[in-house]
Amino acid sequence: MPHALLLFGHPDHDSFNHQLATAYAEGYVGAGGTVQRIDLARLDFDPVLRHGYREPQPLEPDLVMARDAIERADHLAWVFPTYWAAPPTLVRGFIERVFLPGWAFRFEGHALPTGLLRGRSARVIATMDTPGWWYRLIQRRTMHRSLGTGTLRFCGLGPVGFSIVHGVRAMPQAARDAWLARAERLGGKDGRKPARRLAAAPALPDAA
């Protein structure tokens, strides 16, 4: 039975993002999978990596819980709004604090790292006011390159699927309803994939 961890990156439960996350989870469960959801806004943690990688910054209990949940999952689903062509600070801060060297990736004397979260797939559902043509031609698909290639694939996750909801600010209700149906179908598609045999990420002390 495939198991997904849904990482929700919007603090507003009255938002369209919340509806998308719920629809995706319903589709995943309807296809036979299981879903654990973590609302990042409800976690108690400092989103600032205070010393970079120069010295350890102890993980708060909520981040230890989230890290353990990632280790148990064979699929990570991310749902969040886009601000300034990037994930919100809530999402970036979570990634910077949790996806640490020695746990998410490791350099072994080569230019490219070894991704330590390999074996897990990912799905990103992100909303933005930007129209699709502007995102592709002017912004050069920044989310795909920074989060997809530079973060998730860097740490070994794959395949990484992206579903970008464009033009949300002026989107009529009928189009929103269509996207909710699509999110549920995406959840069903991902939930039908067989569970993978995972090699657990290496355990680190909480201060790592």
Phi and psi in degrees as GROMACS dihedral restraints (atoms count N, CA, C in turn):
[ dihedral_restraints ]
;  ai    aj    ak    al  type     phi  dphi    fc
    3     4     5     6     1   -68.5    20    10
    4     5     6     7     1   145.3    20    10
    6     7     8     9     1  -126.4    20    10
    7     8     9    10     1   125.0    20    10
    9    10    11    12     1  -110.3    20    10
   10    11    12    13     1   146.3    20    10
   12    13    14    15     1  -108.5    20    10
   13    14    15    16     1   118.7    20    10
   15    16    17    18     1   -98.9    20    10
   16    17    18    19     1   117.2    20    10
   18    19    20    21     1  -103.5    20    10
   19    20    21    22     1   107.2    20    10
   21    22    23    24     1   -97.6    20    10
   22    23    24    25     1   121.6    20    10
   24    25    26    27     1  -111.2    20    10
   25    26    27    28     1    37.9    20    10
   27    28    29    30     1  -134.0    20    10
   28    29    30    31     1   129.5    20    10
   30    31    32    33     1   -76.3    20    10
   31    32    33    34     1   -10.9    20    10
   33    34    35    36     1  -100.3    20    10
   34    35    36    37     1   114.6    20    10
   36    37    38    39     1   -81.8    20    10
   37    38    39    40     1    -1.1    20    10
   39    40    41    42     1   -96.9    20    10
   40    41    42    43     1     8.3    20    10
   42    43    44    45     1   -85.9    20    10
   43    44    45    46     1   162.0    20    10
   45    46    47    48     1   -62.6    20    10
   46    47    48    49     1   -34.0    20    10
   48    49    50    51     1   -59.1    20    10
   49    50    51    52     1   -41.7    20    10
   51    52    53    54     1   -61.9    20    10
   52    53    54    55     1   -41.4    20    10
   54    55    56    57     1   -63.9    20    10
   55    56    57    58     1   -40.7    20    10
   57    58    59    60     1   -63.7    20    10
   58    59    60    61     1   -43.4    20    10
   60    61    62    63     1   -62.8    20    10
   61    62    63    64     1   -41.8    20    10
   63    64    65    66     1   -65.1    20    10
   64    65    66    67     1   -43.0    20    10
   66    67    68    69     1   -63.6    20    10
   67    68    69    70     1   -42.6    20    10
   69    70    71    72     1   -62.1    20    10
   70    71    72    73     1   -45.9    20    10
   72    73    74    75     1   -62.8    20    10
   73    74    75    76     1   -39.7    20    10
   75    76    77    78     1   -62.9    20    10
   76    77    78    79     1   -40.3    20    10
   78    79    80    81     1   -65.3    20    10
   79    80    81    82     1   -39.7    20    10
   81    82    83    84     1   -65.3    20    10
   82    83    84    85     1   -46.3    20    10
   84    85    86    87     1   -67.0    20    10
   85    86    87    88     1   -38.2    20    10
   87    88    89    90     1   -62.8    20    10
   88    89    90    91     1   -25.3    20    10
   90    91    92    93     1   -86.2    20    10
   91    92    93    94     1    -1.2    20    10
   93    94    95    96     1   109.1    20    10
   94    95    96    97     1     0.4    20    10
   96    97    98    99     1   -91.4    20    10
   97    98    99   100     1   177.8    20    10
   99   100   101   102     1  -121.2    20    10
  100   101   102   103     1   150.7    20    10
  102   103   104   105     1  -132.8    20    10
  103   104   105   106     1   132.0    20    10
  105   106   107   108     1  -109.9    20    10
  106   107   108   109     1   130.6    20    10
  108   109   110   111     1  -110.7    20    10
  109   110   111   112     1   134.6    20    10
  111   112   113   114     1  -121.4    20    10
  112   113   114   115     1   120.6    20    10
  114   115   116   117     1   -87.4    20    10
  115   116   117   118     1   109.0    20    10
  117   118   119   120     1   -60.9    20    10
  118   119   120   121     1   -32.0    20    10
  120   121   122   123     1   -67.3    20    10
  121   122   123   124     1   -18.8    20    10
  123   124   125   126     1   -92.8    20    10
  124   125   126   127     1    -4.2    20    10
  126   127   128   129     1   -80.8    20    10
  127   128   129   130     1   145.8    20    10
  129   130   131   132     1  -101.4    20    10
  130   131   132   133     1   100.5    20    10
  132   133   134   135     1  -158.4    20    10
  133   134   135   136     1   157.2    20    10
  135   136   137   138     1   -85.5    20    10
  136   137   138   139     1   117.8    20    10
  138   139   140   141     1   -78.2    20    10
  139   140   141   142     1    -1.7    20    10
  141   142   143   144     1   -98.1    20    10
  142   143   144   145     1   125.5    20    10
  144   145   146   147     1   -80.5    20    10
  145   146   147   148     1    95.9    20    10
  147   148   149   150     1   -63.3    20    10
  148   149   150   151     1   -35.1    20    10
  150   151   152   153     1  -123.8    20    10
  151   152   153   154     1    22.5    20    10
  153   154   155   156     1    60.3    20    10
  154   155   156   157     1  -136.9    20    10
  156   157   158   159     1  -102.1    20    10
  157   158   159   160     1    10.8    20    10
  159   160   161   162     1   -70.0    20    10
  160   161   162   163     1   -35.9    20    10
  162   163   164   165     1  -146.7    20    10
  163   164   165   166     1   154.1    20    10
  165   166   167   168     1   -64.1    20    10
  166   167   168   169     1   148.4    20    10
  168   169   170   171     1  -125.7    20    10
  169   170   171   172     1   110.5    20    10
  171   172   173   174     1   -53.9    20    10
  172   173   174   175     1   138.3    20    10
  174   175   176   177     1   -78.7    20    10
  175   176   177   178     1   132.6    20    10
  177   178   179   180     1   -66.6    20    10
  178   179   180   181     1   156.7    20    10
  180   181   182   183     1   -53.4    20    10
  181   182   183   184     1   -37.9    20    10
  183   184   185   186     1   -64.8    20    10
  184   185   186   187     1   -34.1    20    10
  186   187   188   189     1   -74.2    20    10
  187   188   189   190     1   -33.9    20    10
  189   190   191   192     1   -62.6    20    10
  190   191   192   193     1   -43.0    20    10
  192   193   194   195     1   -60.3    20    10
  193   194   195   196     1   -45.3    20    10
  195   196   197   198     1   -65.9    20    10
  196   197   198   199     1   -39.8    20    10
  198   199   200   201     1   -62.4    20    10
  199   200   201   202     1   -42.5    20    10
  201   202   203   204     1   -62.8    20    10
  202   203   204   205     1   -38.2    20    10
  204   205   206   207     1   -65.7    20    10
  205   206   207   208     1   -37.5    20    10
  207   208   209   210     1   -63.1    20    10
  208   209   210   211     1   -42.1    20    10
  210   211   212   213     1   -62.6    20    10
  211   212   213   214     1   -34.1    20    10
  213   214   215   216     1   -78.8    20    10
  214   215   216   217     1   -22.5    20    10
  216   217   218   219     1   -82.6    20    10
  217   218   219   220     1   151.7    20    10
  219   220   221   222     1  -112.5    20    10
  220   221   222   223     1     6.3    20    10
  222   223   224   225     1  -152.5    20    10
  223   224   225   226     1   131.8    20    10
  225   226   227   228     1  -111.3    20    10
  226   227   228   229     1   124.2    20    10
  228   229   230   231     1  -112.2    20    10
  229   230   231   232     1   129.1    20    10
  231   232   233   234     1  -115.6    20    10
  232   233   234   235     1   132.0    20    10
  234   235   236   237     1  -132.2    20    10
  235   236   237   238     1   123.7    20    10
  237   238   239   240     1  -165.0    20    10
  238   239   240   241     1   161.7    20    10
  240   241   242   243     1   -82.7    20    10
  241   242   243   244     1   163.9    20    10
  243   244   245   246     1  -107.6    20    10
  244   245   246   247     1   128.4    20    10
  246   247   248   249     1  -122.7    20    10
  247   248   249   250     1   125.8    20    10
  249   250   251   252     1    53.6    20    10
  250   251   252   253     1    46.7    20    10
  252   253   254   255     1    61.7    20    10
  253   254   255   256     1    26.4    20    10
  255   256   257   258     1  -150.8    20    10
  256   257   258   259     1   163.7    20    10
  258   259   260   261     1   -61.4    20    10
  259   260   261   262     1   155.1    20    10
  261   262   263   264     1   -66.7    20    10
  262   263   264   265     1   163.1    20    10
  264   265   266   267     1   -55.1    20    10
  265   266   267   268     1   -35.3    20    10
  267   268   269   270     1   -56.4    20    10
  268   269   270   271     1   -44.3    20    10
  270   271   272   273     1   -74.0    20    10
  271   272   273   274     1   -46.3    20    10
  273   274   275   276     1   -63.3    20    10
  274   275   276   277     1   -41.5    20    10
  276   277   278   279     1   -63.0    20    10
  277   278   279   280     1   -39.1    20    10
  279   280   281   282     1   -62.8    20    10
  280   281   282   283     1   -45.5    20    10
  282   283   284   285     1   -63.7    20    10
  283   284   285   286     1   -44.6    20    10
  285   286   287   288     1   -63.5    20    10
  286   287   288   289     1   -33.6    20    10
  288   289   290   291     1   -81.7    20    10
  289   290   291   292     1   -31.3    20    10
  291   292   293   294     1   -99.7    20    10
  292   293   294   295     1   -40.9    20    10
  294   295   296   297     1   -83.3    20    10
  295   296   297   298     1    72.0    20    10
  297   298   299   300     1   -96.4    20    10
  298   299   300   301     1   153.8    20    10
  300   301   302   303     1   -61.2    20    10
  301   302   303   304     1   141.1    20    10
  303   304   305   306     1    93.7    20    10
  304   305   306   307     1   -19.1    20    10
  306   307   308   309     1  -119.7    20    10
  307   308   309   310     1   -48.4    20    10
  309   310   311   312     1   -93.9    20    10
  310   311   312   313     1   -28.3    20    10
  312   313   314   315     1  -156.9    20    10
  313   314   315   316     1   164.1    20    10
  315   316   317   318     1  -150.3    20    10
  316   317   318   319     1   131.8    20    10
  318   319   320   321     1   -86.7    20    10
  319   320   321   322     1   135.4    20    10
  321   322   323   324     1  -126.7    20    10
  322   323   324   325     1    40.5    20    10
  324   325   326   327     1    86.7    20    10
  325   326   327   328     1     6.6    20    10
  327   328   329   330     1  -115.0    20    10
  328   329   330   331     1   165.9    20    10
  330   331   332   333     1   -65.8    20    10
  331   332   333   334     1   -37.8    20    10
  333   334   335   336     1  -101.4    20    10
  334   335   336   337     1   145.6    20    10
  336   337   338   339     1   -84.0    20    10
  337   338   339   340     1   169.4    20    10
  339   340   341   342     1   -93.0    20    10
  340   341   342   343     1   122.1    20    10
  342   343   344   345     1   -77.8    20    10
  343   344   345   346     1   119.1    20    10
  345   346   347   348     1   -89.0    20    10
  346   347   348   349     1    -4.2    20    10
  348   349   350   351     1  -102.8    20    10
  349   350   351   352     1    18.2    20    10
  351   352   353   354     1   -61.7    20    10
  352   353   354   355     1   155.0    20    10
  354   355   356   357     1    96.8    20    10
  355   356   357   358     1   -11.9    20    10
  357   358   359   360     1  -107.7    20    10
  358   359   360   361     1   137.6    20    10
  360   361   362   363     1   -95.4    20    10
  361   362   363   364     1   173.5    20    10
  363   364   365   366     1  -148.1    20    10
  364   365   366   367     1   152.9    20    10
  366   367   368   369     1  -135.3    20    10
  367   368   369   370     1   129.5    20    10
  369   370   371   372     1  -114.4    20    10
  370   371   372   373     1   123.1    20    10
  372   373   374   375     1  -116.4    20    10
  373   374   375   376     1   112.7    20    10
  375   376   377   378     1  -127.2    20    10
  376   377   378   379     1   138.0    20    10
  378   379   380   381     1  -101.4    20    10
  379   380   381   382     1   150.5    20    10
  381   382   383   384     1  -156.5    20    10
  382   383   384   385     1   151.3    20    10
  384   385   386   387     1   -76.3    20    10
  385   386   387   388     1   -23.5    20    10
  387   388   389   390     1   -60.0    20    10
  388   389   390   391     1   134.6    20    10
  390   391   392   393     1   -69.3    20    10
  391   392   393   394     1   156.0    20    10
  393   394   395   396     1   -59.0    20    10
  394   395   396   397     1   -40.5    20    10
  396   397   398   399     1   -66.2    20    10
  397   398   399   400     1   -35.1    20    10
  399   400   401   402     1   -68.9    20    10
  400   401   402   403     1   -41.4    20    10
  402   403   404   405     1   -62.5    20    10
  403   404   405   406     1   -40.6    20    10
  405   406   407   408     1   -76.5    20    10
  406   407   408   409     1   -46.6    20    10
  408   409   410   411     1   -88.5    20    10
  409   410   411   412     1   -40.1    20    10
  411   412   413   414     1   -93.8    20    10
  412   413   414   415     1   -48.2    20    10
  414   415   416   417     1   -83.9    20    10
  415   416   417   418     1    -7.8    20    10
  417   418   419   420     1    54.6    20    10
  418   419   420   421     1    40.6    20    10
  420   421   422   423     1    53.3    20    10
  421   422   423   424     1    51.8    20    10
  423   424   425   426     1   -59.2    20    10
  424   425   426   427     1   -37.2    20    10
  426   427   428   429     1   -64.1    20    10
  427   428   429   430     1   -42.2    20    10
  429   430   431   432     1   -60.7    20    10
  430   431   432   433     1   -41.3    20    10
  432   433   434   435     1   -78.7    20    10
  433   434   435   436     1   -42.4    20    10
  435   436   437   438     1   -78.0    20    10
  436   437   438   439     1   -51.8    20    10
  438   439   440   441     1   -81.5    20    10
  439   440   441   442     1   -45.2    20    10
  441   442   443   444     1   -68.1    20    10
  442   443   444   445     1   -60.7    20    10
  444   445   446   447     1   -80.8    20    10
  445   446   447   448     1   -46.6    20    10
  447   448   449   450     1   -77.3    20    10
  448   449   450   451     1   -15.5    20    10
  450   451   452   453     1  -122.7    20    10
  451   452   453   454     1   -65.7    20    10
  453   454   455   456     1   -68.6    20    10
  454   455   456   457     1   -50.4    20    10
  456   457   458   459     1   -67.9    20    10
  457   458   459   460     1   -33.9    20    10
  459   460   461   462     1   -55.1    20    10
  460   461   462   463     1   -37.3    20    10
  462   463   464   465     1   -89.8    20    10
  463   464   465   466     1     6.0    20    10
  465   466   467   468     1    98.7    20    10
  466   467   468   469     1    -4.4    20    10
  468   469   470   471     1   -70.9    20    10
  469   470   471   472     1   143.9    20    10
  471   472   473   474     1   173.2    20    10
  472   473   474   475     1   148.7    20    10
  474   475   476   477     1   -71.2    20    10
  475   476   477   478     1   157.9    20    10
  477   478   479   480     1  -114.2    20    10
  478   479   480   481     1   114.7    20    10
  480   481   482   483     1   -98.6    20    10
  481   482   483   484     1   137.9    20    10
  483   484   485   486     1  -116.6    20    10
  484   485   486   487     1   134.6    20    10
  486   487   488   489     1  -131.2    20    10
  487   488   489   490     1   103.0    20    10
  489   490   491   492     1  -100.4    20    10
  490   491   492   493     1   125.9    20    10
  492   493   494   495     1   -97.6    20    10
  493   494   495   496     1   106.2    20    10
  495   496   497   498     1   -91.4    20    10
  496   497   498   499     1   156.7    20    10
  498   499   500   501     1    62.5    20    10
  499   500   501   502     1    37.0    20    10
  501   502   503   504     1   -64.8    20    10
  502   503   504   505     1   -36.6    20    10
  504   505   506   507     1   -57.1    20    10
  505   506   507   508     1   -38.6    20    10
  507   508   509   510     1  -107.1    20    10
  508   509   510   511     1    15.4    20    10
  510   511   512   513     1   -76.3    20    10
  511   512   513   514     1   125.6    20    10
  513   514   515   516     1   -70.7    20    10
  514   515   516   517     1   162.6    20    10
  516   517   518   519     1   -61.2    20    10
  517   518   519   520     1   -35.8    20    10
  519   520   521   522     1   -62.3    20    10
  520   521   522   523     1   -38.9    20    10
  522   523   524   525     1   -70.2    20    10
  523   524   525   526     1   -36.7    20    10
  525   526   527   528     1   -63.4    20    10
  526   527   528   529     1   -42.4    20    10
  528   529   530   531     1   -62.1    20    10
  529   530   531   532     1   -38.5    20    10
  531   532   533   534     1   -64.3    20    10
  532   533   534   535     1   -38.2    20    10
  534   535   536   537     1   -69.6    20    10
  535   536   537   538     1   -35.0    20    10
  537   538   539   540     1   -64.1    20    10
  538   539   540   541     1   -40.4    20    10
  540   541   542   543     1   -64.6    20    10
  541   542   543   544     1   -38.6    20    10
  543   544   545   546     1   -66.7    20    10
  544   545   546   547     1   -41.0    20    10
  546   547   548   549     1   -61.0    20    10
  547   548   549   550     1   -39.1    20    10
  549   550   551   552     1   -65.6    20    10
  550   551   552   553     1   -39.0    20    10
  552   553   554   555     1   -65.8    20    10
  553   554   555   556     1   -39.9    20    10
  555   556   557   558     1   -62.3    20    10
  556   557   558   559     1   -41.1    20    10
  558   559   560   561     1   -61.4    20    10
  559   560   561   562     1   -41.3    20    10
  561   562   563   564     1   -64.2    20    10
  562   563   564   565     1   -40.8    20    10
  564   565   566   567     1   -61.6    20    10
  565   566   567   568     1   -47.0    20    10
  567   568   569   570     1   -69.3    20    10
  568   569   570   571     1   -33.8    20    10
  570   571   572   573     1   -72.2    20    10
  571   572   573   574     1   -17.3    20    10
  573   574   575   576     1   -85.9    20    10
  574   575   576   577     1    -7.9    20    10
  576   577   578   579     1   -72.8    20    10
  577   578   579   580     1   140.2    20    10
  579   580   581   582     1   -65.9    20    10
  580   581   582   583     1   148.1    20    10
  582   583   584   585     1   -63.9    20    10
  583   584   585   586     1   144.3    20    10
  585   586   587   588     1   -99.3    20    10
  586   587   588   589     1   151.9    20    10
  588   589   590   591     1   -82.2    20    10
  589   590   591   592     1   115.2    20    10
  591   592   593   594     1  -105.7    20    10
  592   593   594   595     1   140.9    20    10
  594   595   596   597     1   -88.6    20    10
  595   596   597   598     1   120.7    20    10
  597   598   599   600     1   -61.8    20    10
  598   599   600   601     1   143.5    20    10
  600   601   602   603     1   -62.1    20    10
  601   602   603   604     1   148.0    20    10
  603   604   605   606     1   -62.8    20    10
  604   605   606   607     1   138.3    20    10
  606   607   608   609     1   -74.7    20    10
  607   608   609   610     1   139.2    20    10
  609   610   611   612     1  -123.7    20    10
  610   611   612   613     1   154.9    20    10
  612   613   614   615     1   -65.8    20    10
  613   614   615   616     1   155.2    20    10
  615   616   617   618     1   -58.3    20    10
  616   617   618   619     1   -23.8    20    10
  618   619   620   621     1   -83.0    20    10
  619   620   621   622     1    -3.9    20    10
